[in-house]
Amino acid sequence: MIVDLYQSGTTAKNLSSEYGVSETTIYKWVKKLKPIPLEDGQSFTPEDYLKLQKEMKRIQEENEILKKAMIIFTKK
């Protein structure tokens, strides 16, 4: 909500005093939730990017486990 208010024109200083959150925290939230446009017209946030990276790492680990399992089962 605070990020939406900031993006609609309310200053970080006013939001800070009204909600009791530091300006630095507000700027971090704004940066974290700022959408990044893609070539196809869609957008994503840096948080979405981090989630995708974690998911990709998990899938890569699963693939490595499956490769090792295939090696074990093909030997028998």
Residue pairs with C-beta under 8 A, 6 or more apart in sequence:
2 15
2 19
2 21
2 26
2 29
3 26
3 29
3 30
3 33
5 15
6 12
6 15
6 26
6 30
7 30
12 23
12 26
12 27
13 23
15 21
15 26
16 22
16 23
16 26
31 46
32 45
32 46
32 47
33 45
33 47
34 45
34 46
35 43
35 44
35 45
36 43
36 44
36 45
36 46
36 49
37 43
38 44
